[in-house]
Amino acid sequence: MLTTPRILRCWPALLLALSSSVAYASIAEPTRLTLANGLRVVLAPDSLASALDVSLWFGSGIRHETPAQAGLALLTARLTFRNGARDPLVALSTEGGTGGVTVTPDLTCFSATMPEESLGAALAFLAERLPGRPTNATELAAERAALRGDLARSERTPIARGLASLWAAAWPGHPYARNGAPPAAGADALTATQVEAWRRAYYSPGNAVLTVAGAFDRDRALADIRQRFERLPRGAAGTGSRPGAPRAAARSSASIELPARLCLVGWRGPGAADPDTPALELLAAWLGDGSQARLSSSLVSFSGLALGAQAGFIPEKEGSLLWSVAVVAPGADSAAVERALLDAARDVTERAPEAFEVERARRRLETARAFDLQTARQRGQWLGEAEMLAGDAATATRRLDALGRVTPDDLRRVAARVMTDAARATVWLLPAGAGGAR
């Protein structure tokens, strides 16, 4: 039930040959409303869909924890999703569906992806977890053991490990520094009483969003939602102290069990609601999405310094990370690789990219977004994250239009805003046994 950090999505070339205007056909802005008890509801029916996704979102994540509570958000989420059952997915799988739990720095999400006739079962499953049954010490100990087992079996790719290290280097002193890292060992000291206190503080209609996307009738769904959820007490609207500003970005290095060197350079950026978010997404695509992107052209095709290069942009509620990575070619000078990554940043802050390069990156990104929004599960994910992180689920669909308005000079402007020395972090991943040599 654990999830991995959000990373850049890669799309087959076949999809990119399709016209994105076709993909837009079934995408419309969702209906947003708030029930009497404060529960926000986002409805996005799609007449072309054959399944539906129902998700319950809470403003509850690792950035709400104090140091003494490290691991509490994830442990509470797992226990609540399980809700006393040995296998919580049985209730969904008997209906032909599935589900999961996600915990990020800013939010917790319980999801149920179901056949179109099983909306009632999905809503019942989630309503039972608002806030869920109480946890006892025995269940807590069992869940802690299951969490340890999941962590022991999970395999984190070098890129995932590098991005976790880059978050730590770019956001030191802030909870986002733990983005992508394994849960803190402090979870061993947590008690069932603390789990219940966390539930009371965060798992309530007043701190929650319910999203429904895919194949369903809007009016019947809303009537069912009101019947199941509106009777629940409002509860708390979320608590927790607002973290202070991070310290200056830093450099770090770590070892990996691979005979390769990876150089990651990233910049701390603004939060998901910032109006420059679409331009930053397009900047990342222009830099490192595809073999014709700027980093691949410069480091791989032209200089041969790297075997591969990529870039991405990860927005959270209060901040973001614009990242780049190069897999260093055998025998290449590591200093030259790092310099080439920095030169690409410096160049775009001073000179706008060519219009045809920006248009090529835009088409790749628009096509990826459009296809994402056409599946019930992914559309529900985009809508929920937009509502929780940016404050409006409709930004998920409006962003397609916003991407179309970004100009080459916009890329130069946002690069100059974000890609500064003060906000830059650098991480080297080196083969184990290299003794720190790059």
C-alpha positions in Angstrom: 0.0 0.0 0.0 3.0 2.3 -0.1 3.5 4.6 -3.0 6.6 6.0 -4.6 7.5 9.7 -5.1 6.0 11.5 -8.1 8.5 11.5 -11.0 8.5 12.6 -14.6 6.1 10.6 -16.7 7.5 9.0 -19.9 5.2 8.5 -22.8 5.6 6.3 -25.9 6.4 8.0 -29.1 3.2 6.6 -30.7 1.1 8.7 -28.4 3.0 11.8 -29.3 2.0 11.4 -33.0 -1.7 11.7 -32.2 -3.5 15.0 -32.3 -4.0 16.4 -28.9 -7.2 18.1 -30.1 -8.8 14.6 -30.2 -7.7 13.9 -26.6 -9.3 17.1 -25.4 -12.8 16.0 -26.6 -14.1 14.5 -23.4 -12.3 16.8 -21.0 -14.5 19.4 -19.3 -14.2 21.4 -16.1 -15.5 19.6 -13.0 -18.4 20.5 -10.8 -17.2 21.8 -7.4 -19.5 22.1 -4.3 -19.3 22.0 -0.5 -21.6 20.0 1.7 -23.1 21.4 4.9 -20.5 19.7 7.0 -17.6 21.3 5.0 -16.7 18.3 2.8 -15.6 19.6 -0.6 -16.9 17.5 -3.5 -15.5 17.4 -7.1 -17.5 15.6 -9.7 -16.1 15.0 -13.2 -18.3 12.6 -15.2 -17.1 11.4 -18.6 -19.6 9.8 -21.0 -16.7 8.0 -22.8 -15.3 6.3 -19.7 -16.0 2.7 -18.7 -14.8 2.9 -15.1 -14.8 5.4 -12.3 -12.4 6.6 -9.6 -13.6 7.8 -6.2 -10.9 9.3 -3.9 -11.0 10.8 -0.4 -8.3 13.4 0.2 -7.1 14.9 3.5 -4.8 17.9 4.2 -2.6 15.5 6.2 1.1 14.9 5.3 4.6 14.8 6.5 4.9 18.6 6.6 2.2 18.6 9.3 4.4 16.4 11.6 6.6 17.7 14.3 10.1 16.0 14.7 8.7 13.8 17.5 5.8 12.7 15.3 8.0 11.6 12.4 6.1 8.8 10.5 2.8 9.5 12.1 1.0 10.6 8.9 1.9 7.5 7.0 1.2 5.1 9.9 -2.2 6.7 10.5 -3.1 6.5 6.8 -2.2 2.8 6.6 -4.2 2.0 9.7 -7.2 4.0 8.6 -7.2 2.5 5.1 -7.0 -1.0 6.7 -9.8 -0.1 9.1 -9.3 -3.3 11.1 -9.4 -5.6 8.1 -6.6 -8.1 7.3 -7.0 -7.3 3.6 -8.9 -4.0 3.1 -9.1 -4.5 -0.7 -11.4 -7.5 -0.4 -14.4 -5.2 -0.2 -13.4 -3.6 -3.5 -12.1 -6.6 -5.4 -15.3 -8.5 -4.9 -16.9 -5.7 -7.0 -14.2 -5.9 -9.6 -12.2 -2.9 -8.3 -9.1 -2.0 -6.5 -7.8 0.8 -4.3 -4.8 2.3 -2.5 -3.5 4.8 -0.1 -1.0 7.6 -0.9 0.8 9.9 1.5 2.8 12.9 0.3 4.3 15.9 2.1 1.0 17.8 1.8 -1.8 15.2 1.6 -3.2 11.7 2.2 -5.5 10.0 -0.4 -7.6 6.9 -0.1 -8.8 5.8 -3.6 -11.2 3.2 -5.0 -11.1 2.5 -8.8 -14.2 0.5 -9.8 -16.5 -0.6 -12.6 -19.1 2.0 -13.4 -21.9 0.1 -11.6 -20.0 0.0 -8.3 -20.1 3.7 -7.3 -22.2 2.9 -4.2 -19.6 0.3 -3.0 -16.8 2.8 -3.5 -18.6 5.5 -1.6 -19.4 3.1 1.3 -15.8 2.0 1.5 -14.6 5.6 1.9 -17.3 6.8 4.2 -16.3 4.0 6.6 -12.9 5.6 6.8 -14.0 9.1 7.7 -12.5 8.9 10.3 -12.3 5.1 10.6 -12.5 2.8 13.6 -10.2 3.3 16.6 -6.8 1.6 16.6 -5.4 -0.4 19.5 -1.8 -1.2 20.4 -1.9 -4.7 18.8 -3.1 -3.3 15.5 -0.5 -0.6 15.7 2.3 -3.1 16.3 1.1 -5.3 13.4 1.0 -2.3 11.0 4.4 -1.2 12.1 5.8 -4.7 11.3 4.0 -4.6 7.9 5.5 -1.2 7.1 8.9 -2.5 7.9 8.3 -5.5 5.6 7.1 -3.2 2.8 10.2 -1.0 3.1 12.5 -4.1 3.1 11.0 -5.3 -0.1 10.7 -2.0 -2.0 13.3 -1.3 -4.6 14.1 2.4 -5.2 15.6 3.3 -8.5 18.8 5.4 -8.6 16.7 8.3 -10.0 14.2 8.0 -7.1 17.0 7.9 -4.6 18.7 10.8 -6.3 15.5 12.9 -6.3 15.0 12.2 -2.6 18.6 13.4 -1.9 17.9 16.5 -4.1 14.8 17.4 -2.2 16.9 17.2 1.0 19.6 19.4 -0.4 17.2 21.9 -2.0 14.9 22.2 1.1 17.1 21.8 4.2 15.3 22.7 7.4 11.8 22.3 5.8 9.6 19.2 5.9 9.9 19.0 2.1 13.5 17.8 2.7 12.0 14.4 3.5 10.1 14.2 0.2 10.7 10.7 -1.4 12.7 9.5 1.6 11.7 6.3 3.5 9.6 6.9 6.6 11.5 8.1 9.6 12.5 5.6 12.3 10.8 7.7 14.9 7.6 5.8 14.0 8.7 3.1 16.5 7.9 5.4 19.4 4.4 6.4 18.3 1.4 5.2 20.2 -2.2 4.3 19.4 -3.3 7.5 21.4 -1.2 9.6 19.0 -2.8 7.9 16.0 -6.3 8.7 17.3 -5.3 12.3 18.0 -4.0 12.6 14.4 -7.3 11.3 13.1 -9.3 13.7 15.1 -7.1 16.6 13.9 -7.1 15.8 10.2 -9.5 13.0 9.2 -12.8 15.0 9.1 -15.2 16.4 6.5 -14.0 19.9 7.3 -10.5 18.9 6.1 -11.4 16.7 3.2 -12.1 16.6 -0.5 -14.1 13.8 -2.3 -13.4 13.4 -6.0 -15.4 11.3 -8.4 -14.2 10.9 -12.0 -15.2 8.7 -14.9 -18.4 6.8 -15.7 -21.3 8.0 -13.5 -24.4 10.1 -13.5 -23.8 13.5 -11.8 -27.2 13.9 -10.1 -27.5 10.3 -8.8 -23.9 10.4 -7.5 -24.5 13.7 -5.7 -27.6 12.3 -4.0 -25.7 9.2 -2.9 -22.8 11.3 -1.6 -25.1 13.5 0.4 -26.8 10.5 2.0 -23.6 8.9 3.0 -21.4 11.8 3.9 -23.4 14.9 4.8 -24.6 13.4 8.1 -21.0 13.1 9.4 -19.9 15.8 11.8 -17.7 18.5 10.4 -14.8 17.9 12.8 -11.5 19.9 12.8 -10.4 21.8 9.7 -6.8 20.6 10.0 -4.2 21.8 12.4 -0.4 21.8 12.6 2.2 24.6 12.5 3.3 26.2 9.3 7.0 25.3 8.7 9.5 28.1 8.5 11.6 29.1 5.4 14.2 26.5 4.4 17.9 27.2 4.8 20.1 27.8 1.8 20.3 25.0 -0.7 23.4 22.7 -0.5 25.5 20.0 -2.1 25.7 16.4 -1.1 26.8 13.0 -2.4 25.7 9.4 -1.8 26.7 5.9 -3.1 24.7 3.6 -5.3 25.1 -0.1 -6.1 25.7 0.6 -9.8 28.8 1.2 -11.9 27.6 4.6 -12.9 27.9 8.2 -11.8 24.8 10.4 -11.7 24.8 14.2 -11.3 21.6 15.9 -10.2 21.1 19.6 -10.2 17.8 21.2 -8.9 16.3 24.5 -7.9 13.8 25.3 -5.2 10.7 26.9 -6.7 7.2 28.2 -5.9 4.1 26.2 -4.9 1.5 24.6 -7.1 -0.9 27.6 -7.0 1.7 29.9 -8.5 0.7 31.3 -11.9 4.1 30.4 -13.3 3.6 26.7 -12.7 2.6 25.9 -16.3 5.7 27.8 -17.6 7.9 25.8 -15.2 6.4 22.5 -16.4 7.1 23.5 -20.0 10.6 24.7 -19.0 11.3 21.2 -17.6 10.0 19.5 -20.7 12.1 21.8 -22.9 15.1 21.0 -20.9 14.8 17.3 -20.5 11.8 15.5 -22.0 13.0 13.4 -25.0 16.1 12.9 -27.1 15.8 16.3 -28.8 15.5 18.2 -25.6 18.2 20.7 -24.6 20.0 18.6 -22.1 20.1 15.5 -24.3 21.3 17.5 -27.3 24.0 19.2 -25.3 25.3 16.5 -23.0 24.6 13.3 -25.0 24.5 14.1 -28.7 26.9 17.0 -29.0 29.5 16.6 -26.2 29.2 12.9 -25.3 29.6 13.8 -21.7 26.5 11.8 -20.6 24.8 8.6 -21.6 21.4 10.1 -20.9 19.9 13.3 -19.4 16.4 14.2 -18.2 14.6 17.0 -16.3 11.3 17.4 -14.5 9.2 19.6 -12.3 7.5 18.5 -9.1 5.1 21.0 -7.5 3.9 20.7 -3.9 1.5 23.0 -2.0 4.1 25.4 -0.6 7.0 24.9 -3.0 8.5 22.8 -5.8 11.6 21.3 -7.3 12.8 21.9 -10.8 15.3 19.1 -11.4 17.8 17.8 -13.9 19.9 14.6 -14.0 22.8 13.4 -16.2 24.1 9.8 -16.3 27.8 10.5 -16.7 29.6 8.7 -19.6 32.5 6.4 -18.6 35.7 8.4 -18.5 34.0 11.8 -18.8 35.1 14.6 -16.6 32.6 15.0 -13.8 33.3 18.7 -13.5 32.5 19.2 -17.1 29.2 17.4 -16.8 28.1 19.6 -13.8 29.3 22.7 -15.7 27.3 21.7 -18.8 24.1 21.3 -16.7 24.7 24.7 -15.1 25.4 26.2 -18.5 22.1 25.0 -19.8 20.4 26.8 -16.9 22.4 30.0 -17.4 21.7 30.1 -21.1 18.0 30.0 -20.8 17.9 32.7 -18.1 19.7 35.0 -20.6 18.3 34.0 -24.0 14.8 32.7 -24.8 14.6 29.3 -26.5 13.8 29.0 -30.2 10.1 29.0 -30.8 10.1 25.6 -32.6 11.9 24.0 -29.7 9.3 25.3 -27.3 6.5 24.1 -29.5 8.0 20.6 -29.8 8.2 20.4 -26.0 4.7 21.9 -25.6 3.2 19.2 -27.9 4.8 16.4 -25.9 3.6 17.8 -22.6 0.1 18.6 -23.8 -0.4 15.1 -25.3 0.8 13.5 -22.0 -1.5 15.7 -20.0 -4.5 15.1 -22.3 -4.1 11.3 -22.2 -3.6 11.4 -18.4 -6.9 13.2 -18.0 -8.8 10.6 -20.1 -8.4 7.7 -17.7 -10.7 7.7 -14.7 -7.9 7.0 -12.2 -5.4 9.5 -13.5 -8.1 12.2 -14.0 -9.2 11.7 -10.4 -5.6 12.0 -9.3 -5.0 15.2 -11.2 -8.3 16.8 -10.0 -7.7 15.9 -6.4 -4.1 17.1 -6.4 -5.2 20.4 -8.1 -7.9 20.9 -5.5 -5.7 20.1 -2.5 -2.4 21.8 -3.7 -3.6 24.7 -5.9 -7.0 25.2 -4.3 -9.1 24.6 -7.4 -9.7 21.2 -9.2 -10.4 23.0 -12.4 -6.8 24.1 -12.7 -6.1 20.5 -13.8 -8.0 21.0 -17.0 -7.3 24.8 -17.4 -3.6 24.0 -17.4 -3.9 22.6 -20.9 -5.0 26.0 -22.1 -2.4 27.7 -19.9 0.4 25.6 -21.5 -0.8 26.8 -24.9 -0.2 30.4 -23.9 3.3 30.1 -22.6 5.9 31.8 -24.9 9.6 31.4 -25.3 10.2 34.6 -23.4 8.0 33.2 -20.5 10.5 30.3 -20.2 13.4 32.8 -20.1 11.6 34.8 -17.4 10.7 31.9 -15.1 14.2 30.4 -15.5 15.7 33.7 -14.3 13.2 33.7 -11.4 13.9 30.1 -10.2 17.2 28.9 -11.5 19.3 31.1 -9.2 22.5 30.2 -7.3 20.8 30.7 -3.9 18.0 28.2 -4.8 20.3 25.6 -6.5 21.2 22.2 -5.0 23.6 19.6 -6.4 23.7 15.9 -5.6 26.2 13.3 -6.9 25.4 9.6 -6.8 28.6 7.6 -7.0 29.4 3.8 -7.4 29.8 2.2 -4.0 33.5 1.9 -3.2 34.5 4.9 -5.3 35.6 6.6 -2.1 33.8 9.8 -3.0 35.7 10.3 -6.3 33.7 11.7 -9.1 
